[in-house]
């Protein structure tokens, strides 16, 4: 059973937010603006993606503890 590890999740969430901010900045630079739909989708996807990566890291840490 994989546990929720807050320290890992918040580190991954920080990186996910940084990537999203860069992506939004590039989108605004290229297209001039973004829609509300893009903003809402980004806000929904950031924590979901961060949680999935968090599970991947915790799973790898539990499965391969010596590496």
Residue, then its C-alpha position, 0 to 999 in steps of 0.5 A: x500500500x502506498x502512502x501519501x507523503x506530504x513532503x514529496x507531494x509539495x516538492x512535486x507540486x512546486x515543480x508542477x506549478x513552476x512548469x505551468x507558469x512557464x507554459x502559461x507565459x509561453x502561451x501568452x507570449x505566442x497567442x497574446x492571451x489565454x482563455x478561462x477554459x485554459x486557466x481552469x484546466x490548468x488549475x485542475x490538472x496541476x494537483x492531479x499531475x503532481x499527485x501522480x508523479x508523487x505516487x510514482x516517486x513513492x512507489x519507486x522509493x518503496x520498490x527499489x530502496x537500495x538504488 
